[in-house]
Amino acid sequence: MVLIIVYLMGWLLLLGVMLVLHYLFAMPAWYMDHLLMVKSTVVGGLGGVLYCLRGVYLNRCVRKGWDTNWHVWYYLRPITSSISGFVCCLFLQAGLLVLEAKPSTAAVPFGYLAIAFIAGYNVDNFMKKIESIAHTTWGIDKTRTATDETSAKAKDPEHKE
């Protein structure tokens, strides 16, 4: 468990550095041109790390039910959350996800980051939303994982009964 906490703290440090990197150093033009995507990826990762830290606290301290079978989940969650934050930004920029009916140019970056955080914090529901958009827009059926009853019964480490 200590190794997982150190790992998650490492992610927090890395993501924090990535958020301020462009303020500290002159970054290449391609990086600055895609700064919103970088920030969305980072904020999605922060959402995932927060979710993991909350899961560690709840399962180890509150419920006293730490299960080593979930270690892989704790290691992969920040990565999947960062990817979700990135994908969220892509979908927002493509117009497949909409922030508000009347966009305000000042609010758009914060809206992107807020949605990226939610996507990283709750990867499962974000993936369901993406599959719903794919089904509605292009007629692509949901994946077997999304429709499989055994997957639906798998418990999230934060929500043990």
Residue pairs with C-beta under 8 A, 6 or more apart in sequence:
1 56
1 60
1 66
4 52
4 56
4 71
4 74
4 75
5 53
5 56
7 74
7 75
8 49
8 52
8 53
8 56
8 74
8 78
11 45
11 49
11 78
12 46
12 49
15 42
15 45
15 46
15 49
15 82
18 38
18 42
19 39
19 42
19 43
21 27
22 31
22 32
22 35
31 38
36 89
36 93
36 109
36 112
37 86
37 89
37 90
39 109
39 112
39 113
39 116
40 85
40 86
40 88
40 89
40 112
40 113
40 116
41 82
41 83
41 85
41 86
41 89
41 116
42 82
42 85
43 85
43 113
43 116
43 117
43 120
44 81
44 82
44 83
44 84
44 85
44 86
44 88
44 116
44 117
44 119
44 120
45 78
45 79
45 81
45 82
45 85
45 120
46 117
46 120
47 81
47 85
47 116
47 117
47 118
47 119
47 120
47 121
47 122
48 77
48 78
48 79
48 80
48 81
48 82
48 84
48 120
48 121
48 123
49 77
49 78
49 81
50 121
51 77
51 81
51 120
51 121
51 122
51 158
52 74
52 77
52 78
54 158
55 70
55 74
55 156
55 157
55 158
56 74
58 158
59 65
59 66
59 67
59 70
59 157
59 158
59 160
60 66
63 160
65 160
67 157
67 160
70 157
73 157
74 157
77 123
80 123
81 119
81 120
81 121
81 123
82 120
84 116
84 119
84 120
84 123
84 126
84 127
85 116
85 117
85 119
85 120
86 116
87 119
87 130
88 97
88 112
88 115
88 116
88 119
88 126
89 112
89 116
91 97
91 130
91 133
92 98
92 99
92 111
92 112
92 115
96 133
96 137
97 115
97 129
97 133
99 107
99 108
99 111
99 112
99 115
100 107
100 111
118 126
119 126
124 156
127 146
128 146
131 140
131 142
131 143
131 146
132 142
134 140
135 141
135 142
145 151
155 161
